[in-house]
């Protein structure tokens, strides 16, 4: 809308069904969002209005809440779902603290989607071949791109902790500073948008798919979580002696109880499960461990004040609002019901059947469909609408035949 209209407080309205629009552009049946498809109001968060530094023409972006015209938050809004989870913690005098680690790939333009992604041409005239993990080398020619990324982050007020080259070919990771869950979800969303826009300016393509390359590690969005007393800021995962508390155990117990039901919220696409097939660094299990990356729930080595639980299930393709909301809701469920976790695992281990997670989108949606817990925590309207939208996407995928099928199966008798 025009700047004048925005500053005058003109209300922007949106059809409810848009919140369930699938990634191909279609919609599930209208019964999932109201057969009249009435309007929602988009209400800008005054703390999240940003001038876009990469745009030559002056433009701004406002992150909005989707509210019913009566004023309450729409149950179909993932940002509204996260705000509701944080409010449930606040009612107990608690405040969750999170940080996200986002991995992504930087590729050359890919105008033909039937062809694999390729890394950009480096300054030495060659494409990176996967030997640059944690390297400080700049021969990939991406320094101008990252310089603008850093400048745009500063202009948008996005503080960064560390940036590094990850294990994959032309794969990178950023760690955002820990803080309020809604703020971190907003920052993660803004950062992904920023990446793609700045990449286009530099003739590059940024991809946040969970698994864009075969035989290469996928991209995650690990969520680090702790809980503090709202009044004092004390981490309730550690006692005065620096030892783990019962609340810490219960939080892990809740994660373990909910992860299988919530897998489709953390891994929302067909491609998400390509990443989770890899046994290391992308664990598809609800085991927990001290500093073991094979566990879905990892307790990083830290001081007692920084004791936290890292949920390693979400991929870079996850909706940050929904993934954070689901993870924190699981932890709170454990705290409220005093759930005890399984024994911690270390070293090489086999995943017990009760801690394994769905390994395809179809299986994850079926598990979510049967979950009374998911409907209890997020409401039947949201869960049923989400499943309907994702089922459309899965059906669209099954309508296509992959190159693997033509290459391998066509010659079979």
C-alpha positions in Angstrom: 0.0 0.0 0.0 1.1 3.6 -0.3 3.1 5.1 2.5 0.4 7.8 2.9 -2.3 5.1 3.3 -0.2 3.2 5.8 0.5 6.3 7.9 -3.1 7.3 7.9 -3.9 4.0 9.6 -5.9 2.6 6.6 -6.8 -1.0 7.4 -5.5 -3.7 5.1 -7.7 -6.8 4.8 -7.0 -10.3 3.5 -9.2 -13.2 2.7 -9.0 -15.9 5.4 -8.2 -18.6 2.9 -4.9 -17.0 2.0 -3.5 -18.3 5.3 -4.0 -21.8 4.0 -2.8 -21.3 0.5 -0.5 -24.1 -0.5 3.0 -23.6 -2.1 1.7 -24.2 -5.6 -0.9 -21.5 -5.2 -4.1 -23.5 -4.7 -6.4 -23.8 -1.7 -8.0 -26.6 0.2 -11.9 -26.7 0.3 -13.4 -23.6 1.8 -14.8 -25.5 4.8 -11.3 -25.3 6.3 -11.3 -21.5 6.4 -15.0 -20.7 6.4 -17.3 -21.2 3.4 -17.8 -17.4 3.0 -14.0 -16.8 3.0 -14.4 -13.6 5.0 -11.7 -11.1 5.6 -9.0 -10.8 8.2 -7.3 -7.6 9.3 -3.6 -7.3 8.8 -2.3 -5.3 11.8 1.2 -4.1 11.6 3.5 -4.7 14.5 5.0 -1.3 15.2 8.3 -2.8 16.2 8.6 -4.7 12.9 8.4 -1.9 10.3 11.5 -1.8 8.2 12.9 0.3 5.4 14.3 -2.2 2.8 17.9 -1.3 2.3 18.4 -3.3 -0.8 15.6 -1.6 -2.7 16.6 1.3 -5.0 13.0 2.7 -4.8 12.1 3.6 -1.2 10.1 0.7 0.2 9.2 -0.6 3.6 8.1 -4.0 4.9 5.7 -4.4 7.9 5.3 -7.7 9.6 1.6 -8.0 10.5 -0.6 -10.1 12.7 -3.7 -11.6 11.0 -6.6 -10.8 13.3 -10.3 -11.5 13.0 -12.4 -8.4 12.4 -13.7 -8.8 15.9 -10.1 -8.2 17.2 -8.9 -11.6 18.3 -6.0 -13.4 16.7 -6.9 -15.7 13.8 -6.3 -19.3 14.8 -5.0 -19.9 11.3 -2.1 -17.4 11.9 1.2 -19.1 12.7 2.5 -15.8 14.3 -0.7 -15.8 16.4 -0.1 -19.4 17.4 3.4 -18.5 18.6 2.1 -15.5 20.6 -0.4 -17.8 22.3 2.2 -20.3 23.3 4.4 -17.5 24.8 1.3 -16.2 26.7 0.8 -19.6 28.2 4.3 -19.5 29.6 3.7 -16.0 30.9 0.6 -17.2 32.8 3.0 -19.4 34.8 5.5 -16.6 35.4 7.9 -18.0 32.9 9.4 -16.7 29.6 11.0 -18.9 27.0 14.2 -17.8 25.3 15.2 -19.2 21.9 17.9 -18.8 19.2 17.8 -20.2 15.7 20.7 -21.5 13.5 19.8 -21.3 9.9 21.7 -23.0 7.1 21.3 -22.2 3.4 22.9 -22.7 0.0 24.1 -20.0 -2.4 23.9 -21.2 -6.0 24.4 -19.9 -9.5 21.1 -19.1 -11.3 19.0 -22.2 -12.1 16.5 -21.3 -14.8 15.9 -25.0 -15.7 14.5 -26.8 -12.6 15.1 -30.1 -14.2 18.9 -29.5 -13.8 20.8 -29.8 -10.5 21.8 -26.7 -8.6 25.4 -25.6 -9.1 27.6 -23.4 -6.9 28.6 -20.0 -8.4 31.7 -19.7 -10.5 34.6 -18.7 -8.2 37.3 -16.1 -8.7 39.7 -18.9 -9.9 37.2 -19.8 -12.7 36.1 -23.0 -11.0 33.1 -24.0 -9.0 33.4 -25.1 -5.4 33.6 -28.8 -5.0 32.8 -29.3 -1.3 36.2 -28.9 0.3 35.5 -25.5 1.9 33.8 -26.4 5.2 34.7 -23.8 7.9 37.2 -22.3 5.5 38.1 -18.6 5.5 38.9 -18.7 1.8 37.2 -16.1 -0.4 37.9 -17.6 -3.8 34.2 -18.5 -4.2 33.7 -14.8 -5.1 30.8 -14.3 -2.7 32.5 -11.5 -0.6 30.5 -8.7 -2.2 27.3 -10.6 -1.7 28.0 -11.3 2.0 29.2 -7.7 2.5 25.8 -6.4 1.4 24.0 -9.1 3.5 25.9 -7.9 6.6 25.1 -4.2 5.8 21.4 -5.0 5.3 21.2 -7.0 8.5 22.6 -4.0 10.4 20.1 -1.7 8.7 17.2 -4.0 9.7 18.5 -4.3 13.3 19.3 -8.1 12.9 22.1 -8.9 15.3 24.2 -11.9 14.2 26.4 -14.1 16.3 28.4 -16.2 13.9 28.5 -16.8 10.2 30.4 -19.8 8.7 30.8 -22.0 5.7 29.0 -25.3 6.4 29.6 -28.8 5.3 27.7 -28.7 2.0 28.9 -27.3 -1.4 28.4 -23.5 -1.2 26.4 -24.0 2.1 26.5 -21.5 4.9 25.1 -21.0 8.4 24.2 -18.0 10.5 23.5 -18.1 14.3 21.1 -15.5 15.4 21.4 -14.1 19.0 19.1 -15.6 21.6 16.1 -13.7 22.8 12.3 -13.4 22.8 10.7 -16.2 20.7 8.5 -13.9 18.6 11.4 -11.5 18.0 13.6 -14.5 16.8 10.9 -15.8 14.6 10.5 -12.3 13.0 14.3 -12.0 12.6 14.6 -15.5 11.0 11.8 -14.6 8.6 13.4 -11.2 7.7 16.8 -12.8 7.3 15.5 -15.4 4.8 13.7 -12.7 2.8 16.8 -10.5 2.9 19.0 -13.4 1.7 16.9 -14.0 -1.4 16.5 -10.4 -2.3 20.2 -9.5 -2.0 21.2 -12.7 -3.9 19.0 -11.6 -6.9 20.9 -8.3 -6.9 24.2 -10.2 -7.2 23.0 -12.6 -9.8 22.9 -15.5 -7.3 20.2 -17.8 -6.0 19.8 -18.5 -2.3 18.0 -21.8 -1.6 16.5 -22.7 1.8 15.3 -26.1 0.8 16.0 -28.8 3.3 17.9 -30.9 0.8 18.7 -29.2 -2.5 21.7 -31.4 -3.5 22.1 -35.2 -3.5 25.0 -36.7 -1.6 25.3 -33.5 0.4 24.2 -32.6 3.9 20.9 -30.8 4.1 20.0 -27.4 5.6 18.6 -27.2 9.2 17.0 -24.6 11.4 18.0 -25.8 14.8 16.1 -24.2 17.7 17.9 -23.6 21.0 15.5 -23.3 23.9 15.7 -22.3 27.5 13.1 -21.0 30.0 13.7 -18.2 32.5 11.7 -16.7 35.4 9.9 -13.7 33.9 10.6 -11.5 37.0 14.3 -12.4 37.7 15.6 -13.8 34.4 17.0 -16.8 36.2 17.3 -19.9 33.9 14.9 -22.5 35.5 16.8 -25.3 33.8 19.6 -24.9 36.4 19.5 -24.8 40.2 21.6 -22.7 42.6 24.3 -25.3 42.6 24.4 -25.3 38.8 22.8 -28.7 38.4 19.9 -29.6 36.0 16.4 -29.1 37.5 13.2 -31.1 37.4 11.8 -28.4 35.1 14.7 -29.1 32.7 13.9 -32.9 32.7 10.2 -32.2 32.2 10.8 -29.9 29.3 12.8 -32.6 27.5 10.1 -35.1 28.4 7.5 -32.9 26.7 9.6 -32.6 23.6 10.0 -36.4 23.5 6.2 -36.9 24.0 5.3 -34.5 21.2 7.9 -34.6 18.5 6.4 -37.5 16.5 3.0 -35.9 16.5 4.5 -32.6 15.5 7.0 -33.8 12.8 4.9 -32.4 10.0 5.1 -28.9 11.6 8.9 -29.1 11.7 9.4 -30.9 8.4 6.6 -29.4 6.2 7.6 -30.5 2.7 8.3 -33.7 0.7 11.9 -32.6 0.4 12.2 -32.2 4.2 12.5 -35.9 4.6 15.3 -36.2 2.1 17.4 -34.3 4.7 16.2 -36.5 7.6 17.3 -39.7 5.8 20.9 -38.7 6.6 21.9 -40.4 9.9 24.3 -37.7 11.1 23.6 -34.0 11.8 19.9 -34.4 10.7 18.6 -36.9 13.2 15.1 -38.2 12.8 14.5 -39.3 16.4 13.4 -38.0 19.8 16.4 -39.3 21.7 18.2 -36.8 23.9 21.9 -36.5 24.7 24.6 -34.3 26.1 26.5 -32.9 23.1 25.7 -35.7 20.7 24.7 -34.5 17.2 23.0 -37.9 16.4 20.3 -37.1 18.9 17.2 -35.1 17.9 17.4 -33.3 21.2 20.9 -32.2 22.0 22.1 -30.5 25.2 25.1 -28.3 24.0 28.1 -28.0 26.3 27.5 -24.8 28.2 27.7 -23.1 31.6 24.7 -23.7 33.9 23.3 -20.2 33.2 23.2 -21.1 29.5 21.7 -24.6 29.9 19.4 -25.2 26.9 17.7 -27.8 24.8 18.5 -27.8 21.1 15.8 -29.2 18.8 17.6 -30.5 15.7 14.6 -31.7 13.8 13.4 -28.5 11.9 14.9 -27.9 8.5 15.6 -24.5 6.8 12.3 -24.9 5.0 10.3 -24.8 8.2 8.0 -21.9 9.0 10.0 -20.2 11.9 6.8 -19.1 13.7 5.2 -22.5 13.6 8.4 -24.5 14.3 9.2 -22.4 17.4 5.6 -22.5 18.6 5.5 -26.3 18.2 8.8 -26.8 20.0 8.0 -24.5 22.9 4.4 -25.9 23.2 5.9 -29.4 23.5 8.3 -28.3 26.3 5.5 -26.5 28.2 3.3 -29.6 27.9 6.1 -31.6 29.6 6.5 -29.0 32.4 2.8 -28.8 33.0 2.4 -32.6 33.2 5.8 -33.3 34.9 6.8 -35.7 32.1 10.1 -37.6 32.7 12.4 -38.2 29.7 14.0 -41.4 28.7 17.6 -42.0 29.7 20.1 -39.9 27.9 22.0 -41.6 25.1 25.7 -41.2 24.2 28.0 -42.5 21.5 26.6 -44.9 18.9 23.0 -45.9 19.6 20.0 -47.5 18.0 16.7 -45.5 18.2 14.0 -47.3 20.2 10.7 -47.7 18.4 8.9 -45.3 20.7 11.4 -42.5 20.0 11.5 -42.9 16.2 9.7 -40.2 14.1 7.8 -40.3 10.8 10.1 -40.6 7.8 7.8 -39.3 5.0 5.4 -36.4 4.7 2.6 -38.8 4.2 3.4 -40.6 7.5 3.9 -37.3 9.3 0.5 -36.0 8.2 -1.2 -39.2 9.1 0.4 -39.0 12.6 -0.7 -35.3 12.9 -4.2 -36.2 11.8 -4.5 -38.7 14.6 -3.1 -36.4 17.2 -5.5 -35.2 19.9 -2.6 -33.4 21.5 -1.9 -31.2 18.5 -5.6 -30.2 18.3 -5.6 -29.5 22.0 -2.5 -27.3 21.8 -3.1 -25.5 18.5 -6.9 -25.9 17.9 -8.7 -28.2 15.5 -9.2 -25.4 13.0 -5.5 -24.8 12.5 -4.4 -28.5 12.5 -7.1 -29.6 10.1 -6.5 -26.6 7.8 -2.8 -27.3 7.8 -3.2 -30.9 7.0 -5.6 -30.0 4.2 -3.1 -27.6 2.6 -0.2 -30.0 3.0 -2.2 -32.9 1.5 -2.7 -30.8 -1.6 1.0 -30.3 -1.9 1.7 -34.0 -1.4 -0.9 -34.9 -4.0 0.7 -32.5 -6.5 4.1 -34.2 -5.9 2.7 -37.6 -6.6 1.3 -36.3 -9.9 4.8 -36.0 -11.2 7.3 -38.7 -12.2 10.9 -38.1 -11.1 14.1 -38.6 -13.2 15.1 -41.4 -10.9 11.9 -43.4 -11.8 12.5 -42.9 -15.5 16.2 -43.7 -15.2 15.9 -46.8 -13.0 12.5 -48.3 -13.5 11.8 -47.8 -17.2 14.1 -50.7 -18.2 12.6 -53.1 -15.7 10.6 -56.1 -17.1 
